[in-house]
């Protein structure tokens, strides 16, 4: 089993996006979700929606996933740029589990593409001691005027998440 990086070409307001269909089909799927607010009648309603609509990660083997991709016209593999023909993008199991654990430790993670992070945003190197992220190490997100401490958890070359960390658990390296 490996984590495949997939594309979902359905519209952002689709009622049955690929990540829901694959979850119902029994696959382990991860898609970075964020909270949004919409008006329903005269009241506001919070709901979770994908941070990047067309990005999802599926843990499976290629043999099990190929029939699902063939059956859904809006589901595609993401391919390695400059790689062999038909080489699907994959993420290592340890990296993906670390990313899932990091992003699920907080209710409101912030997501960044590699092009959105600048060197000035990457702060001091830290290690987390205790709490839900015990043993994590990385850099703090440095945003001018922010009082919250956020640890950068990344999938190399794909996506970075900034998760809120209690200052009590932060140890500077």
C-alpha positions in Angstrom: 0.0 0.0 0.0 1.2 3.5 -0.9 -0.2 7.0 -0.8 -1.1 8.2 -4.4 -1.6 11.9 -5.1 -4.8 12.4 -7.1 -6.8 15.1 -8.9 -10.5 15.6 -8.6 -11.9 17.5 -11.6 -15.4 17.9 -10.2 -16.7 21.3 -9.5 -16.0 22.9 -6.1 -19.7 22.7 -5.3 -20.3 19.1 -6.3 -22.4 17.1 -4.0 -20.3 13.9 -4.4 -16.6 14.8 -4.8 -14.1 12.0 -5.4 -12.8 12.0 -1.8 -16.3 11.2 -0.5 -16.9 8.5 -3.2 -13.6 6.8 -2.6 -14.1 6.9 1.2 -17.5 5.2 0.7 -15.8 2.6 -1.6 -13.6 1.6 1.3 -10.3 3.4 0.5 -8.4 5.4 3.0 -8.5 9.0 1.7 -7.0 12.2 3.1 -7.8 15.7 1.8 -6.8 18.8 3.6 -10.0 20.4 4.9 -10.7 23.9 6.2 -13.7 25.6 7.8 -15.9 27.9 5.6 -19.0 29.9 6.5 -22.1 30.1 4.3 -25.5 31.6 4.7 -28.3 29.1 4.9 -31.5 31.1 5.0 -31.0 33.9 7.5 -28.3 32.1 9.6 -24.7 31.4 9.2 -23.5 27.8 8.9 -19.9 26.4 9.3 -18.9 23.5 7.1 -15.6 21.8 6.1 -14.4 21.9 2.6 -11.2 21.0 0.8 -8.4 23.6 1.1 -7.3 22.8 -2.4 -10.3 21.4 -4.2 -8.6 19.1 -6.7 -6.0 17.6 -4.3 -6.5 14.3 -2.5 -4.3 11.5 -1.2 -5.4 7.8 -1.5 -3.8 4.9 0.3 -4.0 1.9 -1.9 -2.2 -0.3 -4.4 -2.2 0.7 -8.1 -4.1 -2.5 -9.0 -7.0 -1.7 -6.7 -7.1 2.0 -7.6 -6.9 1.7 -11.4 -10.5 0.4 -11.8 -11.9 3.3 -9.7 -10.0 5.8 -11.8 -11.2 4.2 -15.0 -14.8 4.3 -13.7 -14.8 8.0 -12.8 -14.0 10.4 -15.6 -13.3 13.2 -13.1 -10.6 11.3 -11.1 -7.0 11.3 -12.3 -3.5 10.4 -11.0 -1.0 13.3 -10.7 2.1 12.4 -12.6 5.7 13.1 -11.8 7.0 16.0 -13.9 10.1 14.9 -15.7 9.6 11.3 -14.7 9.0 8.2 -16.7 5.8 8.1 -18.8 2.8 7.2 -16.6 4.7 7.4 -13.3 2.2 8.4 -10.6 3.1 10.8 -7.8 3.4 9.0 -4.5 4.1 10.1 -0.9 6.0 7.9 1.6 4.0 6.3 4.3 6.0 7.9 7.2 5.7 11.4 5.7 2.0 11.1 5.1 1.2 9.7 8.5 3.3 12.6 10.1 1.4 15.1 8.0 -2.0 13.6 8.9 -1.1 13.5 12.6 0.1 17.1 12.5 -2.9 18.6 10.7 -5.4 16.6 12.7 -3.9 17.8 16.0 -5.6 21.3 15.5 -9.0 22.3 14.5 -7.9 25.1 12.1 -4.7 24.4 10.2 -3.5 26.8 7.6 -2.2 25.3 4.3 0.4 26.7 2.0 1.7 25.7 -1.4 5.5 25.6 -1.7 5.4 28.8 -3.9 3.5 30.7 -1.2 6.1 30.3 1.6 9.0 32.7 1.5 12.2 32.5 3.4 11.1 35.4 5.7 8.1 33.3 6.8 10.2 30.4 8.1 11.2 31.2 11.6 13.2 29.5 14.3 13.9 25.8 14.5 12.0 24.1 17.3 11.2 20.7 18.8 7.8 20.0 20.4 8.0 18.3 23.9 4.7 17.0 25.2 1.2 17.5 23.9 -0.4 16.0 20.8 2.6 16.8 18.6 5.2 15.3 21.0 8.4 14.6 19.1 7.7 16.8 16.1 10.5 19.1 15.0 10.5 21.8 12.4 10.3 25.6 12.0 7.9 28.0 13.4 5.8 30.1 11.0 6.9 33.7 11.3 4.0 36.1 10.6 4.4 39.7 11.6 1.9 40.7 14.3 0.7 37.2 15.0 0.7 36.1 18.7 0.0 32.5 17.9 2.8 30.0 17.5 2.4 27.8 14.5 4.6 24.8 13.5 5.2 24.1 9.8 4.5 20.5 8.9 5.3 19.7 5.3 4.9 17.2 2.6 8.1 17.9 0.7 7.5 19.7 -2.6 3.7 19.5 -2.4 2.0 21.1 0.6 2.8 22.7 3.9 0.5 23.0 6.9 0.9 25.5 9.8 -0.6 24.0 13.0 -1.1 25.9 16.2 1.1 24.8 19.1 0.9 25.7 22.7 4.0 27.8 23.7 4.4 25.5 26.8 5.5 22.6 24.5 7.9 24.6 22.3 11.6 24.0 22.9 14.0 26.1 20.7 16.9 24.1 19.1 
